[in-house]
Amino acid sequence: MLVGELMQALEMMKTHVQRVTPETPIRVALDMMDLYQTPVLPVVNAETQPIGILTEGDVARFLLHAHDPDELSSLNVEKIATYPVFTVVQSAMLAEVCPILLAKGFKRTPVVSEEGVLIGTLSRVDLLQWTLEQKADSK
């Protein structure tokens, strides 16, 4: 077994995570996505536990099906975010997490502490980078 196979989500996750609440106006969430150049915002409750996720895809799907695009201006995140959200516990081994996330087609997922509090995100790019490092180390 390679040492890298023992890496946990905690070791590869990004800790600078922007988040929103269900009450956050969509307009504010979109401004955050633009400002922080992130296509995904975890939706958290008062205890900072992820309860949903807002993606660019959620907003695009809403706009495609909206009768009035101006409707978006008056909505909060809770109306179009995806619930529930798939999370990864910080102690999860990347060798176990990687195939699940890639198979599900997730681009990014929240990482939580053992208590369920949001502490980071793990992206598909993080996992692909880890996978390539594993392949290079095995040669």
Rosetta silent file (secondary structure, phi, psi, omega in degrees, C-alpha in Angstrom):
SEQUENCE: MLVGELMQALEMMKTHVQRVTPETPIRVALDMMDLYQTPVLPVVNAETQPIGILTEGDVARFLLHAHDPDELSSLNVEKIATYPVFTVVQSAMLAEVCPILLAKGFKRTPVVSEEGVLIGTLSRVDLLQWTLEQKADSK
SCORE:     score description
SCORE:     0.000 S_00000001
   1 L     0.000  136.922  179.203    0.000    0.000    0.000 S_00000001
   2 L   -80.155  147.361  177.680    1.263    3.457   -0.883 S_00000001
   3 H   -57.429  -41.017 -179.606    1.571    6.105    1.820 S_00000001
   4 H   -59.743  -27.048  179.491   -0.602    8.430   -0.293 S_00000001
   5 H   -65.714  -17.599 -178.547   -3.447    5.921   -0.153 S_00000001
   6 H   -91.633    5.679 -179.475   -3.740    6.727    3.532 S_00000001
   7 L   -68.642  143.021  178.242   -4.481   10.408    2.912 S_00000001
   8 E  -101.938  161.867  178.127   -7.651   11.779    4.430 S_00000001
   9 H   -54.149  -37.286 -179.792  -10.061   14.322    2.978 S_00000001
  10 H   -53.894  -33.954 -175.404   -8.740   16.776    5.574 S_00000001
  11 H   -79.729  -19.751 -177.508   -5.337   16.762    3.850 S_00000001
  12 H  -111.818  -13.030 -174.174   -6.599   17.668    0.348 S_00000001
  13 L   -70.760  158.257  172.253   -9.592   19.902    1.059 S_00000001
  14 E   -93.999  134.464 -175.788   -9.696   23.653    0.560 S_00000001
  15 L   -99.233  -12.253  177.504  -10.451   25.496    3.779 S_00000001
  16 L   -85.444   88.984 -172.975  -11.392   28.899    2.366 S_00000001
  17 L  -114.383  122.989  172.280  -15.076   28.150    1.893 S_00000001
  18 L   -84.646  143.683 -177.818  -17.736   30.691    1.088 S_00000001
  19 L  -141.754  161.092  177.334  -21.164   29.692    2.350 S_00000001
  20 E  -132.304  167.099  173.908  -24.734   30.901    2.348 S_00000001
  21 L  -108.290  166.727  178.068  -27.838   30.305    4.426 S_00000001
  22 L   -59.179  -26.966 -177.730  -31.262   29.359    3.080 S_00000001
  23 L   -82.976   -9.251 -179.112  -32.334   32.978    3.656 S_00000001
  24 L   -62.761  129.643  176.293  -29.539   34.471    1.522 S_00000001
  25 E   -63.408  142.004  179.700  -30.978   36.273   -1.503 S_00000001
  26 H   -55.734  -39.683 -179.188  -30.051   34.603   -4.803 S_00000001
  27 H   -58.319  -42.196  178.354  -28.669   37.909   -6.061 S_00000001
  28 H   -66.129  -43.587  179.369  -26.196   37.979   -3.119 S_00000001
  29 H   -60.297  -42.871  178.543  -25.242   34.323   -3.707 S_00000001
  30 H   -65.426  -37.991  175.770  -24.528   35.019   -7.386 S_00000001
  31 H   -62.122  -39.338  178.285  -22.410   38.027   -6.442 S_00000001
  32 H   -65.584  -43.190  178.361  -20.432   35.763   -4.077 S_00000001
  33 H   -58.628  -41.548  179.664  -19.941   33.151   -6.801 S_00000001
  34 H   -68.863  -50.179 -177.248  -18.607   35.865   -9.083 S_00000001
  35 H   -60.603  -44.033 -176.161  -16.425   37.582   -6.475 S_00000001
  36 L   -96.911    5.186  177.763  -14.863   34.369   -5.161 S_00000001
  37 L    49.726   52.543  177.515  -14.844   32.591   -8.545 S_00000001
  38 L  -128.029  135.049  179.666  -16.645   29.539   -7.208 S_00000001
  39 L   -86.987   -0.624 -173.387  -19.422   27.647   -8.977 S_00000001
  40 E  -140.193  137.011  174.339  -20.715   26.137   -5.726 S_00000001
  41 E  -129.683  119.224  173.935  -21.816   27.497   -2.360 S_00000001
  42 E   -64.182  142.316  175.650  -22.669   25.191    0.538 S_00000001
  43 E  -101.705  122.241 -175.139  -25.954   26.096    2.228 S_00000001
  44 E  -117.802  157.117  174.941  -25.556   25.907    6.012 S_00000001
  45 L   -90.831 -172.800 -177.292  -27.854   26.067    9.015 S_00000001
  46 L   -62.334  -24.126  179.447  -27.308   28.154   12.161 S_00000001
  47 L   -91.682   10.654 -179.085  -24.807   25.555   13.454 S_00000001
  48 L    62.382   31.329  174.968  -22.757   25.852   10.224 S_00000001
  49 L   -96.653  131.806  179.158  -23.750   22.339    9.182 S_00000001
  50 E   -64.734  129.446  177.730  -24.254   21.842    5.441 S_00000001
  51 E  -119.887  -13.458 -179.658  -27.900   21.198    4.629 S_00000001
  52 E  -164.781 -175.776  178.304  -27.830   21.869    0.892 S_00000001
  53 E  -147.535  138.115  176.726  -25.730   23.177   -1.944 S_00000001
  54 E  -109.828  123.812 -179.569  -26.272   25.953   -4.470 S_00000001
  55 E  -119.241  162.063  173.378  -24.603   25.474   -7.838 S_00000001
  56 H   -57.074  -35.196  178.732  -24.447   27.487  -11.022 S_00000001
  57 H   -62.657  -38.927  177.216  -26.432   24.615  -12.506 S_00000001
  58 H   -59.792  -45.022 -179.042  -29.250   25.156   -9.988 S_00000001
  59 H   -66.475  -43.666 -179.812  -29.491   28.813  -11.013 S_00000001
  60 H   -62.827  -43.556  178.546  -29.308   27.984  -14.732 S_00000001
  61 H   -61.652  -40.383  178.432  -32.040   25.324  -14.428 S_00000001
  62 H   -61.606  -46.665 -178.500  -34.265   27.799  -12.599 S_00000001
  63 H   -63.225  -35.590  178.812  -33.750   30.420  -15.293 S_00000001
  64 H   -65.039  -32.809 -175.550  -34.514   27.900  -18.042 S_00000001
  65 H  -104.085   -2.935 -178.695  -37.852   27.018  -16.447 S_00000001
  66 L   -74.902  138.574  175.544  -38.829   30.394  -15.000 S_00000001
  67 L   -75.645  -30.845 -178.655  -41.774   32.133  -16.561 S_00000001
  68 L  -134.498  105.292 -179.091  -40.349   35.465  -15.488 S_00000001
  69 H   -55.803  -25.127  177.552  -36.535   35.775  -15.134 S_00000001
  70 H   -66.272  -17.660  177.797  -37.091   38.780  -12.840 S_00000001
  71 H   -57.843  -31.840 -178.925  -38.518   36.248  -10.396 S_00000001
  72 H   -59.350  -34.631 -177.574  -34.915   35.308   -9.575 S_00000001
  73 H   -62.476  -27.845 -175.278  -34.336   38.724   -7.986 S_00000001
  74 H   -99.684    1.235 -176.812  -36.899   38.081   -5.274 S_00000001
  75 L   -92.273  152.962  171.127  -35.884   34.514   -4.381 S_00000001
  76 E  -100.431  164.247 -178.591  -33.771   33.216   -1.541 S_00000001
  77 H   -53.188  -39.947 -174.581  -31.291   30.361   -1.838 S_00000001
  78 H   -57.449  -24.242 -176.514  -33.682   27.885   -0.193 S_00000001
  79 H   -77.502  -23.391 -176.546  -36.009   27.997   -3.216 S_00000001
  80 L  -129.003   -5.298  178.604  -33.514   26.693   -5.792 S_00000001
  81 L   -68.201  163.943  177.529  -30.622   25.011   -3.931 S_00000001
  82 E   -93.649  128.319  178.820  -30.221   21.235   -3.986 S_00000001
  83 L  -129.197  146.551  -15.472  -31.215   19.401   -0.804 S_00000001
  84 L   -74.540  176.156 -179.733  -29.912   17.309    0.872 S_00000001
  85 L  -107.172  142.464  173.989  -26.205   17.674    0.222 S_00000001
  86 L   -81.010  128.048  178.961  -23.682   14.837    0.038 S_00000001
  87 L  -122.355  162.191  176.409  -20.835   15.513    2.483 S_00000001
  88 E  -120.455  133.006  176.507  -17.505   13.903    3.264 S_00000001
  89 E   -77.755  141.264 -174.945  -16.222   13.564    6.826 S_00000001
  90 L   -53.938  -29.116 -177.537  -12.724   15.004    7.302 S_00000001
  91 L   -87.433   -1.736 -179.818  -11.334   11.617    8.369 S_00000001
  92 L   -62.637  138.634  179.837  -12.605    9.812    5.232 S_00000001
  93 E   -79.644  132.352 -178.148   -9.841    8.156    3.269 S_00000001
  94 H   -59.065  -32.655  179.486   -9.371    9.601   -0.217 S_00000001
  95 H   -62.280  -27.897  178.015   -8.977    6.113   -1.672 S_00000001
  96 H   -88.387  -37.784 -175.452  -12.587    5.436   -0.605 S_00000001
  97 H   -73.630  -41.812 -173.607  -14.006    8.895   -1.375 S_00000001
  98 H   -53.310  -52.724 -178.140  -12.488    9.406   -4.829 S_00000001
  99 H   -64.309  -33.764 -179.951  -14.379    6.656   -6.696 S_00000001
 100 H   -66.161  -50.416 -177.985  -17.703    7.628   -5.083 S_00000001
 101 H   -64.837  -41.127  179.808  -17.457   11.323   -5.954 S_00000001
 102 H   -67.284  -39.156  179.274  -16.233   10.683   -9.479 S_00000001
 103 H   -66.220  -36.123  179.743  -18.968    8.094  -10.092 S_00000001
 104 H   -77.727  -14.942  178.570  -21.648   10.504   -8.843 S_00000001
 105 L    78.688   18.430  178.565  -20.269   13.247  -11.079 S_00000001
 106 L   -72.700  137.248  177.046  -19.908   15.775   -8.264 S_00000001
 107 L   -88.884  -27.886 -178.010  -17.619   18.698   -9.037 S_00000001
 108 E  -159.154  143.040  177.946  -17.284   19.772   -5.421 S_00000001
 109 E  -140.260  145.690  178.095  -18.572   18.528   -2.075 S_00000001
 110 E   -68.285  145.882  173.484  -18.492   19.933    1.452 S_00000001
 111 E  -110.475  132.969 -177.120  -16.133   18.413    4.003 S_00000001
 112 E  -120.123  156.315  173.866  -17.399   18.314    7.572 S_00000001
 113 L   -71.856  175.274  177.881  -15.880   17.745   10.996 S_00000001
 114 L   -61.047  -22.694  178.907  -16.862   14.678   13.004 S_00000001
 115 L   -88.724   -1.999  178.169  -19.603   16.903   14.497 S_00000001
 116 L    89.297   10.504 -179.895  -20.982   17.735   11.042 S_00000001
 117 L   -86.244  137.119  178.860  -19.716   21.344   10.905 S_00000001
 118 E   -62.783  126.217  178.471  -18.527   22.664    7.531 S_00000001
 119 E  -128.439   -9.678 -179.366  -14.723   22.933    7.498 S_00000001
 120 E  -179.812 -174.201  173.286  -13.815   22.776    3.810 S_00000001
 121 E  -135.510  152.278  176.994  -14.595   21.548    0.325 S_00000001
 122 E  -121.932  125.215 -176.669  -13.151   18.809   -1.796 S_00000001
 123 E  -106.600  164.112  176.207  -13.267   19.310   -5.547 S_00000001
 124 H   -59.648  -38.070  178.603  -13.030   16.975   -8.489 S_00000001
 125 H   -62.553  -42.020  176.728   -9.767   18.719   -9.396 S_00000001
 126 H   -57.413  -44.937 -177.793   -8.394   17.932   -5.905 S_00000001
 127 H   -69.463  -39.297  177.969   -9.298   14.268   -6.390 S_00000001
 128 H   -66.069  -39.408  177.417   -7.891   14.078   -9.905 S_00000001
 129 H   -61.823  -44.771  179.080   -4.670   15.692   -8.706 S_00000001
 130 H   -61.615  -43.009 -179.632   -4.458   13.153   -5.882 S_00000001
 131 H   -61.998  -44.230  178.825   -5.121   10.282   -8.318 S_00000001
 132 H   -63.752  -38.361  177.514   -2.364   11.466  -10.674 S_00000001
 133 H   -63.799  -37.628  178.292    0.051   11.757   -7.738 S_00000001
 134 H   -63.196  -42.642 -179.797   -0.806    8.173   -6.766 S_00000001
 135 H   -64.475  -41.788 -179.278   -0.060    6.966  -10.304 S_00000001
 136 H   -66.894  -40.034 -179.578    3.255    8.868  -10.375 S_00000001
 137 H   -67.229  -27.024 -176.137    4.271    7.516   -6.947 S_00000001
 138 L   -81.700   -8.693 -179.434    3.596    3.938   -8.003 S_00000001
 139 L   -86.005    0.000    0.000    6.120    4.105  -10.873 S_00000001
